[in-house]
């Protein structure tokens, strides 16, 4: 049976570099956060991450993303000034969402059917009510995704859903950080294709048959991708490619 032609030596057009990923940058996270905001009729969102040293006295919250708008640009600082210490203590000991009421009597955040699984912050401190979802991803990537409004009434199912989506937002921010720290060299189309199939459980011979390449060429692509991803073996390269959004 005739073997499909080996395309290991490709033209520049064929070997152009691409990135197949779920998101390209922080701007792609905004529509997702706005969608979460609309799900509970909130007015604004803000994403805070822990920066500084891991010792409690030197850690600080940094606002990474927000849509307060120019007229409310001081709200991030006001939020940190009001609740920063409690937020830092809370994330070390609990993953329960935090909720708070605003200064006005009608500025309220409610989660009646989920109340035993939330923590109340001191009320009447800020000009808005809100909910903050803690996310803890290890030594880095910890923080909160918050939503604020004049009035919030959130069901338990919605809270669980938003908490899960908040974790994904933080994971994607962490992925962007990792991507920025990588060398400028990116994966080629063939390297991504080989990694994807390897990630699907295909061995080199099956990948070669699928892509019309020789086994030697497939292994070369997987080897170069492993080097570019600063990984020690193929398995680690696949895991890192998934985390960075190259493959699914």
N, C-alpha and C positions, 0 to 999 in steps of 0.2 A: 504494500500500500504506500502510495507516495506521501511523503511527509510535507506538511505545510511549510512554506519558506520561512527560514529563520530571519526575524526582523531585528536581530541584536544590533546591527549597524544601521541606525536610523538617521534620517535627514534632520537638520536643525528644526524644521517645522514639526516633525513627528515627535521629537524629544523635548519640546517646549515644556517649561515648568508650570505647574498649576497647583492650586490648593483646593481640595474638595473638603469643605468644612461646614459646620452648622452655622457659623457666624464668622464674620471677618474682623469685627472690632466692637468697641463699646457702643457705637451708634446702633448696632443690630440688637443690643439688649434693651434699648428704650421701648420699642413697640411691645415687647413682652411685658415689661414693667407697667406700661400704660394699660395693657390688657388686664393685668392683675388688679391694677388700681380701679378700673372700671367695674370689675366683677363685684366690688364691695362699695361702689359709689363713693370712693375716696376722692379727695381733691388733689393730693400730691403723693409722690413716693420719694424715698431717699435710701441710699445704700451706704452703710457705714462698715468699714473694716478696721480691724485692730492693727495699729502700726507701732513702731518702736520696739523696745526690748521686751522680752517675755516676763520680766519681773513686774509685779503689779504696779509699783510706784512709777515706772517709766512707760508703761503701755498707754496708748491713747487711741481714741476713735477718730478715724479720718473719713470724711464724706467723699465717696468715690463717684456716685451718680445721684442726680436729683433733678426735679423739675419744679422747684419752688417758684421760679420766675424772678425777674429783677426786683419787683416790689417786696419780695419776701426773702431776699438773699441772705439775711442774717439768721434765718430759721435754723440752719444746720448748727451754727454756733450756739444758739439758744437751746436747742435740744441737747447738745453735749453738755453744756453748762448745767442744765437742769437735772439730767439723769445719767451723766457719764459714769460716775462712780458705781451706781447701781447696775448699769449695763455691764461694766467690766467684771463686777463680782458675780453677776447672774450667769454669764456665759461660762464661767468656770465650774458651775455647780448644777445648772439646769438647762434644758432645752425647751421649757415651756414658753409660749408666747407671752409678751408683756403688753398690757393695755393701760391706758390712762385717760382720764377726763380732762377737758380744758378748763379755762377760767370761768367761762359763762355757764350758767345752769343748764342751758340747752346744748352745750358742747360736750357730748357724751359718747363713749365707746362701750358697746354692749356685746356680750357673747354669752347669752343666758344659758343655753344648753351646753356650753363648753366652759363655764365659769370655774369649775373645780380644777381645770387643766390650764388655767392662765394665771399670771401673777399681776397684781395691780400695783402700779406706781402711784406716787403721791399725786393727788388731783389738784386742779386749779393753779398750776404752775405755768403752763404754756397757753397761747391763744388758740390752740387746736387740740382735739382729741386724737387718739391714734392707737395703732397696734404695731409691735415690733417683733419680727420673727428671728430668733437667734439661729445662727448657723455655725457649726464647729467642724472644721475640716482637718484639724491637726495643728501642727506648729504654725502654719500659715493659712490664710484664707478664712479666718474666723471673723464674725461680725454680725450685722443685723440688716434685714430688709424691712423698712418701715413704710406704713401708709397712714396718712393723716387726713382729717376731715372735720367738719363741724359736728357731724353725727354719724356714727357707725353702728350697725346692728348686723353682726356676722354669725352665720350658722356654723355648726361644728364641722359639717362636710366642707364648707368653703375654707375654714381655717386650716384643716388638714391639707387641702389641695394647695392653698397659697404657701403653706410651710414647705411642702415638697418642691414647689416651683422656686421658692426662695433659695433652697439648697442648690438647685441647678444654676441659678443666677450666679451664686458665689463660686461654684465649680467652674463656670465659664470665665468669670473674671480671673480666677487663678490660672486657668488654661492660657488666657491672654498674656498673663505675666510670664509664664513659662515660655510661651512662643517668642516674646520679645527678647528673652535671654538666650535663645538659640542662635547659632551662627546664621549669617544672612543666607547661606545656601539652603535652598528649598528642595523638596522632593519632586522628581520628574513624574510625568504621567505614567510611565512604565513602572517606576518604583512604587507608586501608589497602588496601581493595579495589582502588582505582585503581592504587596502587603495586604491588600483587601482580601484576596483569595486565600492567602496564608492564614489570615485571621478567621476566615470561614472554615478553616480546617483542611484545606487542600495541601497536599504534599507537592514538592517541586515538580515531579513528573506530571501531575494533574494540572498544575498551573501552566507548565510548558505546553501541554496539549490544548488547554483552553485559550491561551494567548497566541499560539502559533510560534512559540520560541523554543530554543533548545534548553535542556535542563541546566546546562552550564550558564547560559545567559540569564535564566531566572535566578539562579543562585547568586550571580554577579549583581543583579538588581537588588535582591534582598540584602546582600552584603553591603552595598553602597548606601542603601537606606538605613541600615543599622548603624553605620558610621555617622551619617548625617544626623541621626536622632540621638547620637551619643549614648548608645545602648550597648550592653555587653553581649547580647544574643538576640536571635530572631523573636523570641517570645517577648522580651522586654521592649523591642522595637515596635511590635504590634500593639502592645499595651499603651506605649507612649503615643503612637500614631492615633489611636482611638481617643486618648485624652486630649490631644491637640487638635482633633477635628479633621485630620487627614482622611480617616476611614471611619466606617460605622460598625 
